[in-house]
Amino acid sequence: MTIRFDDAEKVRDQRKIDYGDQEIINGETGRMWAAMFRIYNGKSCAMENATLPGWMVDLMMAVAKCARLCVNKKEDSYVDAINYINVAHDIDKRSEPRHDGT
């Protein structure tokens, strides 16, 4: 399947109608992600030498969906956020060592 620029543009236009302005959503997402980096790193959200476990990435994707919900409440964003959190929990349960030290 080939995706043409026109097709991608149509999807972006529909997403803007469905969810709101991506620049606003990205700004909200960035603020939420920065807070998560500060919490995870314990001191700074500096990106150099930063690594994140898979469960943290899923949590960050969940807050991206939450940022989208701040602009436009759509049922699928709630479902996506819940699913990302479930995946994060599953990954964290299998992770060694866990972030909480257990």
NORJO-V481937 format. One record per residue. RES is the residue in three letters. PHI is phi in whole degrees, -180 to 180 (NA if undefined). NEAR is the number of other C-alpha atoms within 12 Angstrom. Layout:
BEGIN
res=RES phi=PHI near=NEAR
res=RES phi=PHI near=NEAR
END
This chain:
BEGIN
res=MET phi=NA near=4
res=THR phi=-105 near=7
res=ILE phi=-103 near=10
res=ARG phi=-88 near=10
res=PHE phi=-56 near=10
res=ASP phi=-60 near=11
res=ASP phi=-65 near=13
res=ALA phi=-62 near=13
res=GLU phi=-63 near=13
res=LYS phi=-63 near=14
res=VAL phi=-64 near=16
res=ARG phi=-59 near=17
res=ASP phi=-62 near=16
res=GLN phi=-68 near=15
res=ARG phi=-61 near=20
res=LYS phi=-64 near=19
res=ILE phi=-66 near=16
res=ASP phi=-72 near=20
res=TYR phi=-118 near=29
res=GLY phi=110 near=22
res=ASP phi=-68 near=22
res=GLN phi=-63 near=26
res=GLU phi=-64 near=15
res=ILE phi=-67 near=20
res=ILE phi=-61 near=25
res=ASN phi=-63 near=25
res=GLY phi=-63 near=19
res=GLU phi=-63 near=24
res=THR phi=-61 near=27
res=GLY phi=-59 near=24
res=ARG phi=-64 near=20
res=MET phi=-67 near=26
res=TRP phi=-65 near=31
res=ALA phi=-60 near=24
res=ALA phi=-64 near=20
res=MET phi=-67 near=27
res=PHE phi=-63 near=26
res=ARG phi=-62 near=17
res=ILE phi=-65 near=18
res=TYR phi=-70 near=26
res=ASN phi=-80 near=22
res=GLY phi=80 near=14
res=LYS phi=-150 near=13
res=SER phi=-153 near=16
res=CYS phi=-101 near=22
res=ALA phi=-59 near=18
res=MET phi=-86 near=15
res=GLU phi=-65 near=10
res=ASN phi=60 near=9
res=ALA phi=-81 near=14
res=THR phi=-129 near=15
res=LEU phi=-128 near=22
res=PRO phi=-73 near=23
res=GLY phi=-56 near=24
res=TRP phi=-63 near=27
res=MET phi=-68 near=30
res=VAL phi=-61 near=24
res=ASP phi=-64 near=28
res=LEU phi=-64 near=33
res=MET phi=-67 near=32
res=MET phi=-65 near=31
res=ALA phi=-63 near=31
res=VAL phi=-71 near=34
res=ALA phi=-63 near=35
res=LYS phi=-66 near=36
res=CYS phi=-64 near=34
res=ALA phi=-62 near=32
res=ARG phi=-62 near=35
res=LEU phi=-66 near=29
res=CYS phi=-65 near=24
res=VAL phi=-95 near=26
res=ASN phi=-153 near=23
res=LYS phi=-82 near=18
res=LYS phi=-123 near=21
res=GLU phi=-54 near=16
res=ASP phi=-67 near=17
res=SER phi=-69 near=26
res=TYR phi=-62 near=23
res=VAL phi=-62 near=17
res=ASP phi=-60 near=24
res=ALA phi=-61 near=26
res=ILE phi=-62 near=22
res=ASN phi=-65 near=20
res=TYR phi=-61 near=27
res=ILE phi=-66 near=27
res=ASN phi=-61 near=20
res=VAL phi=-64 near=23
res=ALA phi=-58 near=25
res=HIS phi=-63 near=23
res=ASP phi=-61 near=18
res=ILE phi=-66 near=22
res=ASP phi=-62 near=25
res=LYS phi=-62 near=17
res=ARG phi=-90 near=16
res=SER phi=-78 near=18
res=GLU phi=-134 near=14
res=PRO phi=-78 near=12
res=ARG phi=-78 near=19
res=HIS phi=-60 near=21
res=ASP phi=-83 near=11
res=GLY phi=86 near=8
res=THR phi=-94 near=10
END
